[in-house]
Amino acid sequence: MITLSIIRTCIKRFAKDPVMTHMNIQKAVCFMLITILLTTGIQGQSLDSLLALARKENPSLKMLENLWKAATFRGDQMANYPDPTVGVGFGVYPVETRLGSQEVRMNVSQRLLWKGELDARRNVEDAMADALIHRAENKWIDLEFIIRQSYFDLVYIDNVIRLIQEKQEVLNILERIAKDAIEGGNGRLSNVLMIERRKQELAATIEELDTRKRYAQITINQAIGRNQDVEVTTETSDSTFWDDPVLYDNAFVESGHPVLRTLSKQKTVSEKNIDLTYYNAKPKVMVGMEYLLMNPRTDLDPLDNGRDVLMVMGTVTLPLRRKQYQARRDEEKIKMESIDAAMEEARNAFRAEIEMAMNQLREIDIILKKYRTLKETTESTIDLLRTEYVNDGRRFEELLRLEMELVQYDMEIEMAVKQRRVAIAKLQKYTS
């Protein structure tokens, strides 16, 4: 398509030019064909392939996913009975009793939990783990948009460079026309110098654009997690999908977005913490037993002399200072209110970004219509000016000015197309 476009442009503008020889046209077309074949021979990287690579290799996503996986093991850690307490004592100066001296004292105790207390502890940890699961999803939404935006920058730069290179070929042909006119006694040297200046401007613009490509390349490579010097080449076979309007998912905006789901899980954490405070406020019961090893008396022989002692024990810790538990519940309730406010703020931000993107699409459509109309009119004017210049050598400055304006219109159109694709990418952030 690019090759045919260039050839048609050359034929349209120079077929009726008596100054252009058949050999010059043939050389120009051959040169352009070779240039196009060389450039199209380079294999580009599709946007989908870069997104898939980033989804797999991005270090931040790996970190967040591993944090969530690690947090899922905390529930099992908390859903267990406390370890029993075992004690052993030896009588350095044994206590003397009627049945003998206490040589060794051994005891074991275990705290008992209320029914549902283990589940309450597990629920808190599971809820905290669930609050982490959506962080990676939210990070991916941001990364995907950054990659799309940078990729569209690269596509824009590549397209503009291609347009400028095509215009350079046109200027080369105009330069040969101007030089032939000088040799025929109908041209001016100033026309050739003006073309040279325009060519220098275009060459400087290409150099500037090549430098700007570095920013987008660094951004994409950083998102993928690879070396910043890896070259990113664009491939536009799927560009029609970039320009398709996207209808955002209202349910996704209202409750399904990872940010909202994360906040909802944090609210669940507060609810589970409140449930746990009721168990913490209950008395703590501990049961156990104690064994005393007795050494028989040697001075007397009473009944059951030297008999060991076995005692069953129980202790209860009474939570007299209960205000701390009520204070914790009040704290969690205030947290829940703040989370509700944060969720509403997030929804408002989503709606605002969606409306701005939709308005931007409407504005860009107006801009595209404007510059495409100007381009069409300018191309018709250039054809008329070319005929005048060929016939009597007049209005060359006007012809050159319009040629450069045509480049500017093409660049504005490419910029608007890029901005439209970025606006659509913003809307894609709010589709499930």
Sine and cosine of phi, psi and omega as CSV:
sin_phi,cos_phi,sin_psi,cos_psi,sin_omega,cos_omega
0.00,0.00,-0.66,0.75,0.02,-1.00
-0.90,0.43,-0.69,0.72,-0.02,-1.00
-0.88,0.48,-0.74,0.68,0.00,-1.00
-0.88,0.47,-0.62,0.78,0.00,-1.00
-0.89,0.45,-0.68,0.73,0.00,-1.00
-0.91,0.42,-0.71,0.70,-0.04,-1.00
-0.89,0.45,-0.69,0.72,0.00,-1.00
-0.88,0.47,-0.64,0.77,0.02,-1.00
-0.88,0.48,-0.70,0.72,-0.01,-1.00
-0.90,0.43,-0.71,0.70,-0.04,-1.00
-0.90,0.44,-0.67,0.74,-0.05,-1.00
-0.89,0.45,-0.62,0.79,-0.13,-0.99
-1.00,-0.03,-0.37,0.93,-0.13,-0.99
-0.84,-0.55,-0.06,1.00,-0.04,-1.00
-0.90,0.44,-0.57,0.82,-0.03,-1.00
-1.00,-0.04,0.10,1.00,-0.05,-1.00
-0.99,0.10,0.91,-0.41,-0.02,-1.00
-0.95,0.31,-0.29,0.96,-0.02,-1.00
-0.98,0.22,-0.57,0.82,0.01,-1.00
-0.96,0.29,0.80,-0.60,0.03,-1.00
-1.00,0.02,0.33,-0.94,0.03,-1.00
-0.87,0.49,-0.60,0.80,-0.02,-1.00
-0.92,0.39,-0.65,0.76,0.00,-1.00
-0.90,0.44,-0.68,0.73,0.03,-1.00
-0.88,0.47,-0.69,0.73,-0.02,-1.00
-0.88,0.47,-0.68,0.74,0.00,-1.00
-0.90,0.43,-0.67,0.74,-0.02,-1.00
-0.89,0.46,-0.70,0.72,0.00,-1.00
-0.90,0.43,-0.68,0.73,0.02,-1.00
-0.88,0.48,-0.65,0.76,0.01,-1.00
-0.89,0.45,-0.68,0.73,-0.01,-1.00
-0.92,0.38,-0.62,0.79,0.04,-1.00
-0.88,0.47,-0.69,0.73,0.00,-1.00
-0.89,0.45,-0.68,0.74,0.01,-1.00
-0.88,0.48,-0.70,0.71,-0.02,-1.00
-0.92,0.40,-0.67,0.75,-0.01,-1.00
-0.90,0.44,-0.62,0.79,0.01,-1.00
-0.92,0.38,-0.66,0.75,-0.05,-1.00
-0.96,0.27,-0.58,0.82,-0.02,-1.00
-0.98,0.19,-0.18,0.98,0.02,-1.00
-0.97,0.25,-0.20,0.98,-0.02,-1.00
-0.99,0.12,0.79,-0.62,-0.03,-1.00
-0.98,0.21,0.82,-0.57,0.01,-1.00
-1.00,-0.02,0.18,-0.98,0.04,-1.00
-0.95,-0.30,0.82,-0.57,-0.01,-1.00
-0.96,0.29,0.40,-0.92,0.03,-1.00
-0.89,0.45,-0.65,0.76,-0.01,-1.00
-0.89,0.46,-0.62,0.79,0.00,-1.00
-0.92,0.38,-0.61,0.79,0.04,-1.00
-0.93,0.37,-0.63,0.78,0.03,-1.00
-0.91,0.42,-0.67,0.74,0.02,-1.00
-0.90,0.44,-0.63,0.78,0.00,-1.00
-0.92,0.39,-0.66,0.75,0.03,-1.00
-0.91,0.40,-0.63,0.78,0.01,-1.00
-0.88,0.48,-0.50,0.86,-0.06,-1.00
-1.00,0.00,-0.56,0.83,-0.21,-0.98
-0.94,-0.34,-0.19,0.98,-0.09,-1.00
-0.88,0.48,0.81,-0.59,-0.05,-1.00
-0.90,0.44,-0.60,0.80,-0.01,-1.00
-0.90,0.44,-0.65,0.76,0.03,-1.00
-0.90,0.43,-0.67,0.74,0.03,-1.00
-0.88,0.47,-0.66,0.75,-0.01,-1.00
-0.89,0.46,-0.74,0.67,-0.04,-1.00
-0.91,0.41,-0.63,0.78,0.03,-1.00
-0.91,0.41,-0.63,0.77,0.02,-1.00
-0.94,0.35,-0.58,0.82,0.06,-1.00
-0.89,0.46,-0.66,0.75,0.03,-1.00
-0.91,0.42,-0.70,0.72,0.00,-1.00
-0.88,0.48,-0.65,0.76,0.02,-1.00
-0.90,0.43,-0.63,0.78,-0.03,-1.00
-0.93,0.38,-0.42,0.91,-0.02,-1.00
-0.93,0.38,-0.29,0.96,0.00,-1.00
-1.00,0.05,-0.14,0.99,-0.05,-1.00
-0.95,0.30,-0.49,0.87,0.00,-1.00
-0.87,0.49,-0.69,0.73,0.04,-1.00
-0.91,0.41,-0.51,0.86,0.01,-1.00
-0.93,0.37,-0.57,0.82,-0.07,-1.00
-1.00,0.00,-0.32,0.95,-0.07,-1.00
-1.00,0.01,0.78,0.62,0.01,-1.00
-0.67,-0.75,0.48,-0.88,0.08,-1.00
-0.91,0.40,0.52,-0.85,0.09,-1.00
-0.88,0.48,0.48,-0.88,0.02,-1.00
-0.92,0.40,0.60,-0.80,0.06,-1.00
-0.93,0.36,0.41,-0.91,0.01,-1.00
-0.96,-0.29,0.80,-0.60,-0.01,-1.00
-0.86,-0.51,0.73,-0.69,0.02,-1.00
-0.74,-0.67,0.56,-0.83,0.02,-1.00
-0.71,-0.71,0.72,-0.69,0.05,-1.00
-0.74,-0.67,0.61,-0.79,0.02,-1.00
-0.90,-0.44,0.71,-0.70,-0.06,-1.00
-0.99,0.15,0.99,-0.15,0.10,-0.99
-0.92,0.39,-0.68,0.73,0.17,-0.98
-0.86,-0.51,1.00,0.05,-0.15,-0.99
-0.86,0.52,0.54,-0.84,0.08,-1.00
-0.98,0.18,0.81,-0.59,-0.02,-1.00
-1.00,0.04,0.75,-0.66,0.07,-1.00
-0.81,-0.59,0.01,-1.00,-0.01,-1.00
-0.91,0.42,-0.48,0.88,-0.04,-1.00
-0.99,-0.16,0.06,1.00,0.04,-1.00
0.71,-0.70,-0.12,-0.99,-0.03,-1.00
-1.00,-0.09,0.57,-0.82,0.02,-1.00
-1.00,0.09,0.96,-0.30,-0.06,-1.00
-1.00,0.04,-0.70,0.72,-0.07,-1.00
-0.72,-0.70,0.67,-0.74,0.06,-1.00
-0.84,-0.53,0.82,-0.57,0.03,-1.00
-0.80,-0.60,0.67,-0.74,0.02,-1.00
-0.59,-0.81,0.43,-0.90,0.06,-1.00
-0.62,-0.78,0.64,-0.77,-0.02,-1.00
-0.60,-0.80,0.46,-0.89,-0.02,-1.00
-0.62,-0.79,0.75,-0.66,0.06,-1.00
-0.99,0.17,0.69,-0.72,0.05,-1.00
-0.99,-0.12,0.62,-0.79,0.00,-1.00
-0.96,-0.28,0.48,-0.88,0.05,-1.00
-0.96,0.27,0.46,-0.89,0.01,-1.00
-0.87,0.49,0.80,-0.60,-0.02,-1.00
1.00,-0.04,-0.12,0.99,-0.04,-1.00
-0.93,0.36,-0.66,0.75,0.03,-1.00
-0.89,0.46,-0.68,0.74,0.03,-1.00
-0.89,0.46,-0.61,0.79,0.01,-1.00
-0.90,0.43,-0.65,0.76,0.04,-1.00
-0.91,0.42,-0.70,0.71,0.01,-1.00
-0.89,0.46,-0.65,0.76,-0.03,-1.00
-0.88,0.47,-0.60,0.80,0.04,-1.00
-0.89,0.46,-0.75,0.67,-0.03,-1.00
-0.93,0.38,-0.64,0.77,0.03,-1.00
-0.90,0.44,-0.63,0.78,0.03,-1.00
-0.91,0.41,-0.62,0.79,0.05,-1.00
-0.92,0.40,-0.59,0.81,0.06,-1.00
-0.93,0.38,-0.66,0.75,0.02,-1.00
-0.89,0.46,-0.51,0.86,0.01,-1.00
-0.92,0.38,-0.31,0.95,0.00,-1.00
-1.00,-0.02,-0.33,0.94,-0.16,-0.99
-0.91,0.42,-0.50,0.86,-0.09,-1.00
-1.00,-0.01,-0.09,1.00,0.01,-1.00
-0.91,0.42,-0.63,0.78,0.04,-1.00
-0.91,0.41,-0.61,0.80,0.03,-1.00
-0.90,0.44,-0.68,0.73,0.01,-1.00
-0.91,0.41,-0.64,0.77,0.05,-1.00
-0.88,0.48,-0.63,0.78,-0.02,-1.00
-0.92,0.39,-0.62,0.79,0.04,-1.00
-0.86,0.51,-0.70,0.71,0.02,-1.00
-0.92,0.40,-0.67,0.74,0.00,-1.00
-0.90,0.44,-0.67,0.74,-0.01,-1.00
-0.87,0.49,-0.67,0.74,0.02,-1.00
-0.91,0.42,-0.66,0.75,0.00,-1.00
-0.88,0.47,-0.67,0.74,0.00,-1.00
-0.91,0.41,-0.70,0.71,0.02,-1.00
-0.87,0.50,-0.72,0.69,-0.03,-1.00
-0.87,0.49,-0.71,0.70,0.00,-1.00
-0.93,0.38,-0.61,0.79,0.02,-1.00
-0.91,0.41,-0.65,0.76,0.03,-1.00
-0.92,0.39,-0.52,0.86,0.13,-0.99
-0.88,0.48,-0.70,0.71,0.01,-1.00
-0.90,0.43,-0.68,0.74,0.03,-1.00
-0.88,0.48,-0.68,0.73,0.03,-1.00
-0.87,0.50,-0.74,0.67,-0.02,-1.00
-0.89,0.45,-0.70,0.71,0.01,-1.00
-0.88,0.47,-0.67,0.74,0.00,-1.00
-0.91,0.41,-0.66,0.75,0.00,-1.00
-0.91,0.40,-0.67,0.75,0.04,-1.00
-0.87,0.48,-0.66,0.75,0.03,-1.00
-0.89,0.46,-0.68,0.73,0.02,-1.00
-0.89,0.46,-0.66,0.75,0.01,-1.00
-0.91,0.41,-0.66,0.75,0.03,-1.00
-0.89,0.46,-0.63,0.77,0.08,-1.00
-0.89,0.45,-0.66,0.75,0.02,-1.00
-0.92,0.38,-0.54,0.84,0.08,-1.00
-0.88,0.47,-0.61,0.79,0.06,-1.00
-0.90,0.43,-0.65,0.76,0.06,-1.00
-0.88,0.47,-0.68,0.73,0.02,-1.00
-0.91,0.42,-0.58,0.82,0.05,-1.00
-0.88,0.47,-0.66,0.75,0.01,-1.00
-0.92,0.38,-0.67,0.74,0.05,-1.00
-0.88,0.47,-0.60,0.80,0.01,-1.00
-0.90,0.43,-0.66,0.75,0.03,-1.00
-0.91,0.41,-0.59,0.81,0.06,-1.00
-0.89,0.45,-0.72,0.70,-0.02,-1.00
-0.89,0.46,-0.66,0.75,0.01,-1.00
-0.92,0.39,-0.64,0.77,0.04,-1.00
-0.91,0.43,-0.58,0.82,0.03,-1.00
-0.92,0.40,-0.60,0.80,0.04,-1.00
-0.90,0.43,-0.70,0.71,0.01,-1.00
-0.89,0.46,-0.52,0.85,0.02,-1.00
-0.99,0.10,-0.03,1.00,0.03,-1.00
1.00,0.10,0.15,0.99,-0.02,-1.00
-0.93,-0.37,0.02,1.00,-0.08,-1.00
-0.92,-0.40,0.09,-1.00,0.02,-1.00
-0.80,-0.60,0.57,-0.82,0.01,-1.00
-0.91,0.42,-0.51,0.86,-0.01,-1.00
-0.88,0.48,-0.51,0.86,0.04,-1.00
-0.90,0.44,-0.66,0.75,0.02,-1.00
-0.91,0.41,-0.65,0.76,-0.01,-1.00
-0.92,0.39,-0.61,0.79,0.05,-1.00
-0.89,0.45,-0.64,0.77,0.05,-1.00
-0.90,0.44,-0.67,0.74,0.02,-1.00
-0.87,0.50,-0.65,0.76,0.01,-1.00
-0.91,0.42,-0.67,0.75,0.04,-1.00
-0.90,0.44,-0.63,0.78,0.04,-1.00
-0.90,0.44,-0.63,0.78,0.04,-1.00
-0.91,0.41,-0.63,0.78,0.04,-1.00
-0.88,0.47,-0.70,0.71,0.00,-1.00
-0.91,0.41,-0.63,0.77,0.02,-1.00
-0.90,0.44,-0.64,0.77,0.03,-1.00
-0.92,0.40,-0.59,0.80,0.03,-1.00
-0.90,0.43,-0.66,0.75,0.04,-1.00
-0.88,0.47,-0.68,0.74,0.02,-1.00
-0.88,0.47,-0.65,0.76,0.03,-1.00
-0.91,0.43,-0.67,0.74,-0.01,-1.00
-0.92,0.40,-0.63,0.78,0.05,-1.00
-0.87,0.49,-0.59,0.81,0.04,-1.00
-0.94,0.35,-0.63,0.78,0.00,-1.00
-0.91,0.40,-0.45,0.89,0.02,-1.00
-0.87,0.49,-0.47,0.89,-0.04,-1.00
-0.87,0.49,-0.62,0.79,-0.02,-1.00
-0.89,0.46,-0.75,0.66,0.00,-1.00
-0.90,0.43,-0.62,0.79,0.01,-1.00
-0.90,0.45,-0.68,0.73,0.01,-1.00
-0.90,0.45,-0.68,0.73,-0.01,-1.00
-0.88,0.48,-0.71,0.70,-0.02,-1.00
-0.91,0.41,-0.71,0.71,-0.01,-1.00
-0.90,0.43,-0.60,0.80,0.04,-1.00
-0.90,0.43,-0.66,0.75,0.01,-1.00
-0.90,0.43,-0.56,0.83,0.01,-1.00
-0.98,0.20,-0.44,0.90,-0.02,-1.00
1.00,0.06,0.58,0.81,0.00,-1.00
-0.80,-0.60,0.02,-1.00,-0.06,-1.00
-0.85,0.53,0.66,-0.75,-0.06,-1.00
-0.93,0.37,-0.30,0.95,-0.05,-1.00
-1.00,0.03,-0.02,1.00,0.03,-1.00
-0.93,0.38,0.80,-0.60,-0.05,-1.00
-0.97,0.25,0.68,-0.74,0.05,-1.00
-0.93,-0.36,0.90,-0.43,0.03,-1.00
-0.95,-0.31,0.63,-0.78,-0.10,-1.00
-1.00,0.00,0.41,-0.91,0.03,-1.00
-0.61,-0.79,0.83,-0.56,-0.23,-0.97
-0.94,-0.34,0.37,0.93,-0.01,-1.00
-0.92,0.39,-0.43,0.90,-0.01,-1.00
-0.97,-0.24,0.37,0.93,-0.08,-1.00
-0.92,0.40,-0.39,0.92,0.02,-1.00
-0.90,0.44,-0.51,0.86,0.01,-1.00
-0.95,0.30,-0.42,0.91,0.01,-1.00
-0.94,0.34,-0.45,0.89,-0.11,-0.99
-0.99,-0.12,-0.02,1.00,0.00,-1.00
-0.96,0.29,0.74,-0.67,0.07,-1.00
-0.87,0.49,0.58,-0.81,-0.03,-1.00
-0.89,-0.45,0.77,-0.64,0.10,-1.00
-1.00,-0.08,0.88,-0.47,-0.02,-1.00
-0.94,0.34,0.41,-0.91,-0.03,-1.00
-1.00,-0.06,0.93,-0.36,-0.06,-1.00
-0.90,0.44,-0.61,0.79,0.04,-1.00
-0.90,0.44,-0.58,0.82,0.04,-1.00
-0.91,0.41,-0.63,0.78,0.00,-1.00
-0.93,0.36,-0.62,0.79,-0.10,-0.99
-0.98,0.18,-0.52,0.85,-0.08,-1.00
-0.49,-0.87,-0.31,0.95,-0.13,-0.99
-1.00,-0.03,-0.20,0.98,-0.02,-1.00
-0.90,0.43,0.62,-0.78,-0.02,-1.00
-0.82,0.58,-0.56,0.83,0.04,-1.00
-0.88,0.47,-0.70,0.71,0.00,-1.00
-0.93,0.37,-0.63,0.78,0.01,-1.00
-0.93,0.37,-0.57,0.82,0.07,-1.00
-0.90,0.43,-0.72,0.70,0.03,-1.00
-0.90,0.44,-0.62,0.79,0.04,-1.00
-0.89,0.45,-0.64,0.77,0.04,-1.00
-0.92,0.39,-0.58,0.81,0.06,-1.00
-0.91,0.41,-0.57,0.82,0.08,-1.00
-0.91,0.42,-0.62,0.78,0.06,-1.00
-0.89,0.45,-0.60,0.80,0.05,-1.00
-0.86,0.51,-0.70,0.72,0.02,-1.00
-0.89,0.45,-0.64,0.76,0.03,-1.00
-0.89,0.46,-0.67,0.74,0.00,-1.00
-0.93,0.36,-0.57,0.82,0.06,-1.00
-0.91,0.42,-0.61,0.79,0.05,-1.00
-0.90,0.45,-0.69,0.73,0.03,-1.00
-0.86,0.51,-0.63,0.78,-0.04,-1.00
-0.93,0.37,-0.50,0.86,-0.02,-1.00
-0.89,0.45,-0.49,0.87,0.01,-1.00
-0.93,0.37,-0.55,0.84,0.07,-1.00
-0.97,0.26,-0.62,0.78,0.02,-1.00
-0.91,0.42,-0.44,0.90,-0.02,-1.00
-0.99,0.14,-0.14,0.99,0.01,-1.00
-0.99,0.14,0.39,-0.92,0.06,-1.00
-0.86,0.52,0.55,-0.84,0.02,-1.00
-0.98,-0.20,0.87,-0.50,-0.09,-1.00
-0.97,-0.26,0.72,-0.70,0.04,-1.00
-0.74,-0.67,0.72,-0.70,0.04,-1.00
-0.85,-0.53,0.38,-0.92,0.02,-1.00
-0.04,-1.00,-0.14,-0.99,0.06,-1.00
-0.51,-0.86,0.36,-0.93,-0.05,-1.00
-0.75,-0.66,0.67,-0.74,-0.02,-1.00
-0.86,-0.51,0.77,-0.63,0.03,-1.00
-0.91,-0.40,0.83,-0.55,0.06,-1.00
-1.00,0.00,0.88,-0.48,-0.08,-1.00
-0.98,-0.18,0.56,-0.83,0.10,-1.00
-0.97,-0.25,0.86,-0.50,-0.09,-1.00
-0.86,0.52,0.47,-0.88,0.07,-1.00
-0.97,0.26,0.54,-0.84,0.02,-1.00
-0.95,-0.30,-0.29,0.96,-0.02,-1.00
-1.00,0.07,-0.43,0.90,0.03,-1.00
-0.66,-0.75,0.22,-0.98,0.03,-1.00
-0.75,-0.66,0.96,0.28,0.00,-1.00
-0.96,0.28,0.19,-0.98,0.04,-1.00
-0.87,0.49,0.70,-0.72,-0.03,-1.00
0.87,0.49,0.59,0.81,0.01,-1.00
-0.87,0.50,0.77,-0.64,0.02,-1.00
0.98,0.21,0.18,0.98,-0.02,-1.00
-0.94,0.35,0.74,-0.68,0.03,-1.00
-0.95,0.32,0.28,-0.96,-0.07,-1.00
-0.88,-0.48,0.73,-0.68,0.08,-1.00
-0.81,-0.58,0.85,-0.53,-0.05,-1.00
-0.82,-0.57,0.65,-0.76,0.11,-0.99
-0.99,-0.15,0.72,-0.69,-0.10,-0.99
-0.83,-0.56,0.33,-0.94,0.10,-0.99
-0.40,-0.92,0.68,-0.73,0.03,-1.00
-0.75,-0.66,0.50,-0.87,0.02,-1.00
-0.74,-0.67,0.80,-0.60,0.08,-1.00
-0.99,-0.12,0.87,-0.49,-0.05,-1.00
-1.00,-0.07,0.84,-0.54,0.01,-1.00
-0.98,0.19,0.99,0.11,-0.05,-1.00
-0.96,0.27,-0.52,0.85,-0.03,-1.00
-1.00,-0.07,0.99,0.16,-0.11,-0.99
-1.00,0.06,-0.14,0.99,-0.01,-1.00
-0.90,0.43,-0.48,0.88,-0.02,-1.00
-0.90,0.44,-0.56,0.83,-0.02,-1.00
-0.96,0.27,-0.61,0.79,0.07,-1.00
-0.92,0.40,-0.61,0.79,0.04,-1.00
-0.90,0.44,-0.61,0.79,0.04,-1.00
-0.91,0.42,-0.63,0.78,0.03,-1.00
-0.91,0.42,-0.68,0.73,0.03,-1.00
-0.88,0.47,-0.63,0.78,0.04,-1.00
-0.86,0.50,-0.73,0.68,-0.03,-1.00
-0.92,0.39,-0.57,0.82,0.04,-1.00
-0.91,0.41,-0.64,0.77,0.05,-1.00
-0.92,0.40,-0.62,0.79,0.07,-1.00
-0.86,0.50,-0.66,0.75,0.00,-1.00
-0.90,0.43,-0.62,0.78,0.05,-1.00
-0.91,0.42,-0.65,0.76,0.03,-1.00
-0.92,0.39,-0.57,0.82,0.04,-1.00
-0.91,0.41,-0.66,0.75,0.07,-1.00
-0.85,0.52,-0.67,0.74,0.03,-1.00
-0.91,0.42,-0.64,0.77,0.02,-1.00
-0.90,0.43,-0.61,0.79,0.03,-1.00
-0.91,0.41,-0.66,0.75,0.02,-1.00
-0.92,0.39,-0.62,0.79,0.05,-1.00
-0.90,0.44,-0.65,0.76,0.03,-1.00
-0.90,0.44,-0.68,0.73,0.03,-1.00
-0.88,0.48,-0.68,0.74,0.02,-1.00
-0.89,0.46,-0.65,0.76,0.03,-1.00
-0.90,0.43,-0.65,0.76,0.03,-1.00
-0.89,0.46,-0.73,0.68,-0.02,-1.00
-0.88,0.47,-0.65,0.76,-0.01,-1.00
-0.91,0.43,-0.69,0.72,0.00,-1.00
-0.91,0.41,-0.61,0.79,0.04,-1.00
-0.90,0.43,-0.72,0.69,-0.02,-1.00
-0.90,0.43,-0.63,0.78,0.04,-1.00
-0.90,0.43,-0.65,0.76,0.03,-1.00
-0.91,0.41,-0.66,0.75,0.03,-1.00
-0.90,0.44,-0.67,0.74,0.02,-1.00
-0.92,0.40,-0.59,0.80,0.04,-1.00
-0.90,0.44,-0.62,0.79,0.05,-1.00
-0.89,0.47,-0.69,0.73,0.03,-1.00
-0.89,0.45,-0.66,0.75,0.01,-1.00
-0.91,0.42,-0.68,0.74,-0.03,-1.00
-0.91,0.41,-0.60,0.80,0.04,-1.00
-0.88,0.48,-0.61,0.79,0.06,-1.00
-0.92,0.40,-0.69,0.73,0.00,-1.00
-0.89,0.45,-0.68,0.73,0.01,-1.00
-0.88,0.47,-0.69,0.72,0.02,-1.00
-0.87,0.48,-0.65,0.76,-0.01,-1.00
-0.89,0.47,-0.79,0.61,-0.09,-1.00
-0.96,0.28,-0.50,0.86,0.07,-1.00
-0.93,0.37,-0.60,0.80,0.08,-1.00
-0.91,0.41,-0.71,0.70,0.04,-1.00
-0.87,0.49,-0.63,0.78,0.00,-1.00
-0.90,0.43,-0.70,0.71,-0.01,-1.00
-0.89,0.46,-0.68,0.73,0.02,-1.00
-0.91,0.41,-0.66,0.75,-0.01,-1.00
-0.91,0.42,-0.65,0.76,0.02,-1.00
-0.88,0.48,-0.65,0.76,0.04,-1.00
-0.91,0.42,-0.65,0.76,0.03,-1.00
-0.90,0.43,-0.64,0.77,0.01,-1.00
-0.88,0.48,-0.65,0.76,0.02,-1.00
-0.87,0.49,-0.65,0.76,0.02,-1.00
-0.93,0.38,-0.69,0.72,0.01,-1.00
-0.90,0.44,-0.58,0.82,0.02,-1.00
-0.90,0.44,-0.65,0.76,0.02,-1.00
-0.89,0.45,-0.67,0.74,0.02,-1.00
-0.90,0.44,-0.67,0.74,-0.03,-1.00
-0.91,0.41,-0.64,0.77,0.01,-1.00
-0.91,0.42,-0.60,0.80,-0.08,-1.00
-0.97,0.24,-0.73,0.69,-0.10,-1.00
-0.75,-0.67,0.07,1.00,0.08,-1.00
0.96,0.27,0.26,0.96,-0.03,-1.00
-0.99,-0.14,0.28,-0.96,0.14,-0.99
0.88,0.48,0.58,0.82,0.03,-1.00
-0.93,0.37,-0.62,0.78,0.00,-1.00
-0.88,0.48,-0.67,0.75,0.02,-1.00
-0.90,0.43,-0.63,0.78,0.03,-1.00
-0.89,0.46,-0.70,0.71,-0.01,-1.00
-0.92,0.39,-0.62,0.78,0.01,-1.00
-0.89,0.46,-0.68,0.73,0.00,-1.00
-0.93,0.36,-0.55,0.83,0.07,-1.00
-0.87,0.49,-0.66,0.75,0.01,-1.00
-0.96,0.30,-0.57,0.82,0.08,-1.00
-0.90,0.44,-0.59,0.81,0.03,-1.00
-0.88,0.47,-0.63,0.77,0.08,-1.00
-0.88,0.47,-0.67,0.74,-0.01,-1.00
-0.90,0.43,-0.64,0.77,0.05,-1.00
-0.89,0.46,-0.68,0.73,0.04,-1.00
-0.87,0.48,-0.65,0.76,0.01,-1.00
-0.92,0.40,-0.63,0.77,0.04,-1.00
-0.91,0.42,-0.62,0.79,0.04,-1.00
-0.91,0.42,-0.69,0.72,0.02,-1.00
-0.89,0.45,-0.62,0.78,0.03,-1.00
-0.91,0.42,-0.68,0.74,0.02,-1.00
-0.90,0.43,-0.64,0.77,0.04,-1.00
-0.89,0.45,-0.66,0.75,0.03,-1.00
-0.89,0.45,-0.72,0.70,0.00,-1.00
-0.90,0.44,-0.57,0.82,0.05,-1.00
-0.91,0.42,-0.66,0.75,0.02,-1.00
-0.91,0.41,-0.61,0.79,0.04,-1.00
-0.91,0.41,-0.65,0.76,0.04,-1.00
-0.89,0.45,-0.65,0.76,0.05,-1.00
-0.91,0.42,-0.61,0.79,0.04,-1.00
-0.89,0.46,-0.56,0.83,0.07,-1.00
-0.90,0.44,-0.66,0.75,0.03,-1.00
-0.91,0.41,-0.53,0.85,0.02,-1.00
-0.91,0.41,-0.34,0.94,0.06,-1.00
-0.91,0.42,-0.34,0.94,-0.08,-1.00
-0.90,-0.44,0.55,0.84,0.13,-0.99
-0.88,-0.47,0.67,-0.74,-0.06,-1.00
-0.98,0.22,0.00,0.00,0.00,0.00
